[in-house]
Amino acid sequence: MSMDPSRYDVVIVGGGAAGLSAATTLGRSLRSVLVIDSGTPRNAPAAGIHGYLSRDGVSPGELLSIGRSEVLSYRGMVIDGEAVSARRTPDGFEVILGDARRFSGRRLLVTTGLTDGLPPIDGLREQWGKGVVHCPYCHGWEIRGKRIGVLGTGPLSVHQALLFRQWSRDITLFLNDTVEPIDEEWDKLAARSVTVVDGAVASVNAVDDVLTGLTLRQGSSFDLQALAVGTRMEARSTLLESLGLSTQVHPSGAGRFIETDAMGGATAVQGVYAAGNVSNLMAQVITAAAEGVMTGARINADLIEEETRWAVEGRSGPFSAASEATVSRSIQGLRRHGLDDGQTATEMAPAATGER
């Protein structure tokens, strides 16, 4: 464990499911770990988390509170603050917070998640996480059998409409002057009895904060009980960009993410790792938590490999066995074993004579 209160084996930026799971794994590995959390989780508007075994329906805030307690129980540290930049140091990395606090670690893990970009439609953001949803596996059960609209936002909107068809027979895809289905997609929509409406959407309507439908720019209104929206997902990558990393376009076209290696976790900058939605746009909460566990274990293995190399090279401390042997040979020669064959004294005699 580090004795310096500002220096840790691992600094984790992001206190969501991925970051806290990684911190717990590292704490159980006897590592000193610090989690820096800005307090802006992506799923804050949601009433509950779903698909998380044993935690189904728990509020996002409660899950994070439980996670923080577990990190603290393994001597990890969790602080509130926004990390604005990071830099490489001779011993690892230094993270600088917006309030000028600085913390350093041998390894850096970024689990800052992503932001959901929504179209600029009146009333849409106000219903986000309530009447407006995005993932059928997160929200499908709660809106099963209802009148569900799917707002066209990009190339995945047809796929999203066909997915939500599993939860309701009453699905309407609003093309929103954005989506142009190809012939094969038109056939699929027709075969699944998905209604398709052309025209741009002007507003999302609600009464007493309950979604009631939407209105097109040309004036037509439609009654709905839920609206599914495919967001533009953008990794929160500012900290990683300060280290020279940049986001990549996701193969699905759904947004931009930070790429990690095939094993998962390691970025292109040695010693810097990423997990959760910042590197996996499609990860649900339980997936992000699992990635945090795996990446935490990988970081611990990386640190063990480094420490083993130090030991082999005799770099475990100023008085290592290797360094003592070198000093002993240079000063005492064979006399370090209690022997003196006369060579040492003979070799030193000319120098001694010359000094007189």
C-alpha positions as a Python dict, from the first residue, in 0.01 Angstrom:
ca = {
    (1, 'M'): (0, 0, 0),
    (2, 'S'): (118, 353, -79),
    (3, 'M'): (207, 571, 220),
    (4, 'D'): (170, 894, 18),
    (5, 'P'): (-196, 1008, 48),
    (6, 'S'): (-182, 1152, -305),
    (7, 'R'): (-12, 851, -469),
    (8, 'Y'): (-174, 518, -549),
    (9, 'D'): (-109, 199, -736),
    (10, 'V'): (-409, 278, -956),
    (11, 'V'): (-613, 593, -1010),
    (12, 'I'): (-960, 534, -1154),
    (13, 'V'): (-1148, 824, -1309),
    (14, 'G'): (-1520, 749, -1314),
    (15, 'G'): (-1726, 613, -1026),
    (16, 'G'): (-1993, 416, -1210),
    (17, 'A'): (-2040, 41, -1225),
    (18, 'A'): (-1718, -17, -1420),
    (19, 'G'): (-1498, 204, -1204),
    (20, 'L'): (-1628, 81, -869),
    (21, 'S'): (-1610, -284, -977),
    (22, 'A'): (-1249, -236, -1087),
    (23, 'A'): (-1167, -60, -760),
    (24, 'T'): (-1318, -346, -557),
    (25, 'T'): (-1118, -601, -753),
    (26, 'L'): (-796, -403, -703),
    (27, 'G'): (-869, -346, -334),
    (28, 'R'): (-915, -719, -284),
    (29, 'S'): (-578, -758, -457),
    (30, 'L'): (-418, -545, -181),
    (31, 'R'): (-366, -252, -416),
    (32, 'S'): (-396, 112, -313),
    (33, 'V'): (-667, 254, -536),
    (34, 'L'): (-840, 591, -572),
    (35, 'V'): (-1170, 651, -750),
    (36, 'I'): (-1242, 1005, -867),
    (37, 'D'): (-1611, 1057, -945),
    (38, 'S'): (-1774, 1364, -1102),
    (39, 'G'): (-2121, 1255, -989),
    (40, 'T'): (-2282, 1266, -1335),
    (41, 'P'): (-2387, 908, -1417),
    (42, 'R'): (-2543, 850, -1757),
    (43, 'N'): (-2842, 664, -1611),
    (44, 'A'): (-2925, 919, -1341),
    (45, 'P'): (-3271, 999, -1493),
    (46, 'A'): (-3376, 632, -1483),
    (47, 'A'): (-3600, 508, -1204),
    (48, 'G'): (-3427, 171, -1184),
    (49, 'I'): (-3159, -56, -1329),
    (50, 'H'): (-3266, -375, -1503),
    (51, 'G'): (-3087, -688, -1616),
    (52, 'Y'): (-2848, -674, -1319),
    (53, 'L'): (-2873, -1007, -1136),
    (54, 'S'): (-2982, -961, -771),
    (55, 'R'): (-3015, -582, -821),
    (56, 'D'): (-3305, -566, -1068),
    (57, 'G'): (-3503, -247, -1019),
    (58, 'V'): (-3259, -82, -781),
    (59, 'S'): (-3216, 290, -840),
    (60, 'P'): (-2888, 402, -1002),
    (61, 'G'): (-2802, 607, -694),
    (62, 'E'): (-2852, 315, -456),
    (63, 'L'): (-2635, 86, -670),
    (64, 'L'): (-2350, 337, -666),
    (65, 'S'): (-2385, 389, -291),
    (66, 'I'): (-2355, 14, -233),
    (67, 'G'): (-2057, 4, -468),
    (68, 'R'): (-1877, 284, -287),
    (69, 'S'): (-1922, 108, 45),
    (70, 'E'): (-1768, -207, -97),
    (71, 'V'): (-1467, -15, -229),
    (72, 'L'): (-1414, 148, 111),
    (73, 'S'): (-1439, -189, 286),
    (74, 'Y'): (-1127, -299, 96),
    (75, 'R'): (-937, 19, 190),
    (76, 'G'): (-998, 190, -141),
    (77, 'M'): (-1060, 563, -156),
    (78, 'V'): (-1346, 742, -332),
    (79, 'I'): (-1355, 1120, -373),
    (80, 'D'): (-1589, 1360, -549),
    (81, 'G'): (-1430, 1577, -814),
    (82, 'E'): (-1389, 1628, -1185),
    (83, 'A'): (-1063, 1516, -1345),
    (84, 'V'): (-983, 1761, -1624),
    (85, 'S'): (-647, 1637, -1750),
    (86, 'A'): (-371, 1384, -1697),
    (87, 'R'): (-1, 1364, -1779),
    (88, 'R'): (265, 1097, -1781),
    (89, 'T'): (530, 1111, -1509),
    (90, 'P'): (848, 905, -1453),
    (91, 'D'): (653, 685, -1210),
    (92, 'G'): (322, 660, -1395),
    (93, 'F'): (55, 926, -1432),
    (94, 'E'): (-68, 1240, -1260),
    (95, 'V'): (-436, 1336, -1270),
    (96, 'I'): (-532, 1700, -1224),
    (97, 'L'): (-876, 1794, -1094),
    (98, 'G'): (-1075, 2106, -1171),
    (99, 'D'): (-1009, 2238, -820),
    (100, 'A'): (-630, 2195, -873),
    (101, 'R'): (-595, 1883, -659),
    (102, 'R'): (-347, 1633, -800),
    (103, 'F'): (-322, 1257, -758),
    (104, 'S'): (-74, 1015, -907),
    (105, 'G'): (-80, 645, -980),
    (106, 'R'): (133, 381, -1143),
    (107, 'R'): (-159, 293, -1367),
    (108, 'L'): (-462, 491, -1487),
    (109, 'L'): (-807, 348, -1556),
    (110, 'V'): (-1071, 567, -1722),
    (111, 'T'): (-1436, 467, -1680),
    (112, 'T'): (-1602, 799, -1756),
    (113, 'G'): (-1885, 652, -1963),
    (114, 'L'): (-2062, 837, -2244),
    (115, 'T'): (-2313, 1109, -2317),
    (116, 'D'): (-2638, 1055, -2508),
    (117, 'G'): (-2696, 1308, -2782),
    (118, 'L'): (-3066, 1370, -2843),
    (119, 'P'): (-3224, 1543, -3143),
    (120, 'P'): (-3327, 1906, -3080),
    (121, 'I'): (-3699, 1836, -3051),
    (122, 'D'): (-3917, 2026, -2805),
    (123, 'G'): (-4007, 1821, -2498),
    (124, 'L'): (-3780, 1528, -2585),
    (125, 'R'): (-3508, 1580, -2323),
    (126, 'E'): (-3764, 1650, -2053),
    (127, 'Q'): (-3903, 1298, -2102),
    (128, 'W'): (-3562, 1128, -2126),
    (129, 'G'): (-3548, 834, -1884),
    (130, 'K'): (-3923, 850, -1826),
    (131, 'G'): (-4152, 831, -2130),
    (132, 'V'): (-3855, 839, -2367),
    (133, 'V'): (-3634, 529, -2357),
    (134, 'H'): (-3360, 380, -2572),
    (135, 'C'): (-3290, 14, -2483),
    (136, 'P'): (-3554, -261, -2502),
    (137, 'Y'): (-3358, -480, -2262),
    (138, 'C'): (-3345, -198, -2009),
    (139, 'H'): (-3703, -71, -2049),
    (140, 'G'): (-3901, -313, -2268),
    (141, 'W'): (-4073, -499, -1984),
    (142, 'E'): (-4199, -175, -1829),
    (143, 'I'): (-4365, -63, -2154),
    (144, 'R'): (-4478, -402, -2283),
    (145, 'G'): (-4807, -400, -2470),
    (146, 'K'): (-4821, -20, -2491),
    (147, 'R'): (-4838, 214, -2790),
    (148, 'I'): (-4471, 265, -2863),
    (149, 'G'): (-4322, 509, -3110),
    (150, 'V'): (-3970, 484, -3247),
    (151, 'L'): (-3810, 815, -3342),
    (152, 'G'): (-3594, 793, -3652),
    (153, 'T'): (-3246, 921, -3574),
    (154, 'G'): (-3012, 714, -3792),
    (155, 'P'): (-2930, 386, -3964),
    (156, 'L'): (-3019, 174, -3658),
    (157, 'S'): (-3375, 307, -3620),
    (158, 'V'): (-3534, 32, -3832),
    (159, 'H'): (-3351, -228, -3626),
    (160, 'Q'): (-3472, -57, -3309),
    (161, 'A'): (-3834, -66, -3430),
    (162, 'L'): (-3810, -438, -3506),
    (163, 'L'): (-3659, -500, -3162),
    (164, 'F'): (-3936, -320, -2973),
    (165, 'R'): (-4190, -517, -3178),
    (166, 'Q'): (-4106, -807, -2944),
    (167, 'W'): (-4261, -614, -2654),
    (168, 'S'): (-4566, -469, -2829),
    (169, 'R'): (-4780, -521, -3137),
    (170, 'D'): (-4842, -146, -3161),
    (171, 'I'): (-4517, -1, -3296),
    (172, 'T'): (-4491, 313, -3510),
    (173, 'L'): (-4166, 419, -3674),
    (174, 'F'): (-4143, 795, -3734),
    (175, 'L'): (-3893, 853, -4015),
    (176, 'N'): (-3840, 1213, -3900),
    (177, 'D'): (-3690, 1317, -4237),
    (178, 'T'): (-3382, 1121, -4128),
    (179, 'V'): (-3436, 752, -4201),
    (180, 'E'): (-3478, 609, -4551),
    (181, 'P'): (-3543, 233, -4528),
    (182, 'I'): (-3412, 20, -4812),
    (183, 'D'): (-3638, -231, -4990),
    (184, 'E'): (-3539, -518, -4761),
    (185, 'E'): (-3617, -309, -4454),
    (186, 'W'): (-3956, -206, -4590),
    (187, 'D'): (-4036, -577, -4633),
    (188, 'K'): (-3936, -652, -4274),
    (189, 'L'): (-4138, -363, -4132),
    (190, 'A'): (-4444, -470, -4328),
    (191, 'A'): (-4405, -835, -4231),
    (192, 'R'): (-4399, -737, -3863),
    (193, 'S'): (-4690, -492, -3896),
    (194, 'V'): (-4483, -189, -3796),
    (195, 'T'): (-4658, 133, -3895),
    (196, 'V'): (-4432, 386, -4070),
    (197, 'V'): (-4499, 762, -4064),
    (198, 'D'): (-4315, 1013, -4282),
    (199, 'G'): (-4236, 1372, -4187),
    (200, 'A'): (-4025, 1559, -3935),
    (201, 'V'): (-4121, 1549, -3566),
    (202, 'A'): (-4179, 1891, -3411),
    (203, 'S'): (-4246, 1807, -3046),
    (204, 'V'): (-4287, 1538, -2784),
    (205, 'N'): (-4603, 1597, -2583),
    (206, 'A'): (-4671, 1534, -2215),
    (207, 'V'): (-4939, 1608, -1955),
    (208, 'D'): (-4839, 1632, -1589),
    (209, 'D'): (-4493, 1507, -1688),
    (210, 'V'): (-4639, 1193, -1847),
    (211, 'L'): (-4570, 1135, -2217),
    (212, 'T'): (-4884, 1142, -2430),
    (213, 'G'): (-4751, 1143, -2787),
    (214, 'L'): (-4580, 1358, -3046),
    (215, 'T'): (-4662, 1613, -3313),
    (216, 'L'): (-4521, 1643, -3664),
    (217, 'R'): (-4418, 1975, -3813),
    (218, 'Q'): (-4704, 1957, -4061),
    (219, 'G'): (-4946, 1942, -3767),
    (220, 'S'): (-5049, 1577, -3728),
    (221, 'S'): (-5043, 1440, -3373),
    (222, 'F'): (-5011, 1079, -3259),
    (223, 'D'): (-5106, 926, -2926),
    (224, 'L'): (-4824, 727, -2768),
    (225, 'Q'): (-4746, 580, -2429),
    (226, 'A'): (-4371, 551, -2484),
    (227, 'L'): (-4113, 672, -2734),
    (228, 'A'): (-3790, 491, -2817),
    (229, 'V'): (-3497, 700, -2937),
    (230, 'G'): (-3160, 590, -3065),
    (231, 'T'): (-2916, 844, -2923),
    (232, 'R'): (-2585, 962, -3060),
    (233, 'M'): (-2346, 806, -2806),
    (234, 'E'): (-2020, 992, -2746),
    (235, 'A'): (-1749, 862, -2513),
    (236, 'R'): (-1649, 1107, -2241),
    (237, 'S'): (-1292, 1118, -2362),
    (238, 'T'): (-1152, 1455, -2253),
    (239, 'L'): (-913, 1301, -2000),
    (240, 'L'): (-790, 1041, -2246),
    (241, 'E'): (-743, 1304, -2515),
    (242, 'S'): (-507, 1490, -2282),
    (243, 'L'): (-284, 1181, -2304),
    (244, 'G'): (-292, 1172, -2683),
    (245, 'L'): (-580, 928, -2737),
    (246, 'S'): (-875, 1002, -2962),
    (247, 'T'): (-1217, 850, -3017),
    (248, 'Q'): (-1303, 625, -3309),
    (249, 'V'): (-1629, 593, -3503),
    (250, 'H'): (-1820, 288, -3384),
    (251, 'P'): (-1875, 23, -3655),
    (252, 'S'): (-2251, 49, -3603),
    (253, 'G'): (-2248, 422, -3668),
    (254, 'A'): (-2405, 481, -3326),
    (255, 'G'): (-2134, 715, -3203),
    (256, 'R'): (-1768, 739, -3103),
    (257, 'F'): (-1571, 533, -2852),
    (258, 'I'): (-1220, 477, -2717),
    (259, 'E'): (-1065, 169, -2871),
    (260, 'T'): (-899, -93, -2649),
    (261, 'D'): (-702, -403, -2744),
    (262, 'A'): (-843, -744, -2829),
    (263, 'M'): (-815, -863, -2468),
    (264, 'G'): (-1008, -555, -2356),
    (265, 'G'): (-901, -274, -2126),
    (266, 'A'): (-562, -160, -2255),
    (267, 'T'): (-553, 153, -2472),
    (268, 'A'): (-284, 256, -2719),
    (269, 'V'): (-105, 443, -2439),
    (270, 'Q'): (91, 202, -2221),
    (271, 'G'): (-32, 200, -1863),
    (272, 'V'): (-368, 358, -1949),
    (273, 'Y'): (-682, 145, -1948),
    (274, 'A'): (-1050, 202, -2024),
    (275, 'A'): (-1366, 7, -1935),
    (276, 'G'): (-1743, 43, -1947),
    (277, 'N'): (-1932, 270, -2186),
    (278, 'V'): (-1629, 485, -2268),
    (279, 'S'): (-1493, 188, -2466),
    (280, 'N'): (-1812, -18, -2515),
    (281, 'L'): (-2105, 197, -2622),
    (282, 'M'): (-2353, -89, -2603),
    (283, 'A'): (-2265, -210, -2253),
    (284, 'Q'): (-2551, -233, -2004),
    (285, 'V'): (-2476, -170, -1636),
    (286, 'I'): (-2401, -534, -1557),
    (287, 'T'): (-2172, -556, -1862),
    (288, 'A'): (-1984, -244, -1754),
    (289, 'A'): (-1942, -391, -1406),
    (290, 'A'): (-1805, -715, -1552),
    (291, 'E'): (-1561, -520, -1770),
    (292, 'G'): (-1447, -333, -1460),
    (293, 'V'): (-1371, -659, -1280),
    (294, 'M'): (-1177, -799, -1575),
    (295, 'T'): (-981, -479, -1634),
    (296, 'G'): (-900, -447, -1264),
    (297, 'A'): (-761, -800, -1266),
    (298, 'R'): (-561, -724, -1578),
    (299, 'I'): (-410, -411, -1424),
    (300, 'N'): (-313, -608, -1113),
    (301, 'A'): (-143, -869, -1333),
    (302, 'D'): (40, -591, -1515),
    (303, 'L'): (166, -448, -1185),
    (304, 'I'): (276, -794, -1068),
    (305, 'E'): (471, -842, -1389),
    (306, 'E'): (643, -507, -1338),
    (307, 'E'): (727, -582, -974),
    (308, 'T'): (860, -924, -1067),
    (309, 'R'): (1084, -767, -1330),
    (310, 'W'): (1215, -522, -1070),
    (311, 'A'): (1297, -809, -837),
    (312, 'V'): (1478, -1001, -1108),
    (313, 'E'): (1677, -695, -1207),
    (314, 'G'): (1762, -620, -843),
    (315, 'R'): (1554, -305, -844),
    (316, 'S'): (1339, -388, -545),
    (317, 'G'): (1529, -140, -325),
    (318, 'P'): (1862, 35, -258),
    (319, 'F'): (1985, -258, -48),
    (320, 'S'): (1881, -547, -271),
    (321, 'A'): (2086, -867, -277),
    (322, 'A'): (2218, -783, -622),
    (323, 'S'): (2333, -433, -528),
    (324, 'E'): (2498, -554, -205),
    (325, 'A'): (2689, -822, -397),
    (326, 'T'): (2816, -563, -644),
    (327, 'V'): (2933, -326, -369),
    (328, 'S'): (3094, -613, -175),
    (329, 'R'): (3291, -733, -475),
    (330, 'S'): (3421, -388, -558),
    (331, 'I'): (3536, -306, -203),
    (332, 'Q'): (3632, -632, -32),
    (333, 'G'): (3719, -869, -310),
    (334, 'L'): (3778, -1221, -176),
    (335, 'R'): (3800, -1093, 181),
    (336, 'R'): (3421, -1073, 191),
    (337, 'H'): (3433, -1451, 245),
    (338, 'G'): (3696, -1428, 525),
    (339, 'L'): (3976, -1523, 283),
    (340, 'D'): (4283, -1332, 170),
    (341, 'D'): (4512, -1491, -82),
    (342, 'G'): (4737, -1188, -84),
    (343, 'Q'): (4619, -1067, -422),
    (344, 'T'): (4412, -784, -282),
    (345, 'A'): (4697, -640, -76),
    (346, 'T'): (4941, -681, -367),
    (347, 'E'): (4704, -510, -609),
    (348, 'M'): (4654, -218, -374),
    (349, 'A'): (5023, -174, -280),
    (350, 'P'): (5136, 38, -578),
    (351, 'A'): (4851, 280, -529),
    (352, 'A'): (4924, 303, -161),
    (353, 'T'): (5294, 356, -224),
    (354, 'G'): (5224, 625, -476),
    (355, 'E'): (5016, 817, -224),
    (356, 'R'): (5301, 852, 23),
}
